Amino acid sequence: MVRIAKKTDYKKIEELKKMIDDEKYLARAIDMIAQNLTKSLLKEES
């Protein structure tokens, strides 16, 4: 299967760069990932 790359969205890339530099955003993102992983692990134990 051949995949065709989407056009680069430079505006979106700039937005993401700003978000990564935002400590509050980064903390929330890490917390959400940790919560999702925990929920996933708890489901596997059940």
C-alpha positions in Angstrom: 0.0 0.0 0.0 1.3 3.4 -1.0 0.6 6.3 1.4 0.5 9.9 0.0 1.7 12.5 2.5 -0.7 15.3 3.3 0.4 18.9 2.6 2.3 20.5 5.5 0.1 22.8 7.6 2.7 25.3 8.8 0.0 27.2 10.9 -0.8 24.0 12.8 2.9 23.3 13.3 3.4 26.7 14.8 0.4 26.3 17.1 1.8 22.9 18.3 5.2 24.4 19.0 3.6 27.1 21.2 1.6 24.4 23.0 4.6 22.3 23.7 6.4 25.4 25.3 3.3 26.0 27.6 4.1 24.2 30.9 0.4 24.0 31.9 -0.6 22.5 28.6 2.3 20.0 28.8 1.4 19.0 32.4 -2.3 18.5 31.4 -1.3 16.4 28.4 1.1 14.2 30.4 -1.6 13.8 33.1 -4.1 12.7 30.5 -1.7 10.2 29.0 -1.0 8.8 32.5 -4.7 8.5 33.3 -5.4 6.7 30.0 -2.6 4.3 30.5 -3.7 3.6 34.1 -7.3 3.0 32.9 -6.1 0.7 30.2 -3.9 -1.3 32.6 -6.8 -1.6 35.1 -9.1 -3.0 32.4 -6.5 -5.6 31.4 -6.3 -6.8 35.1 -10.1 -7.3 35.3 
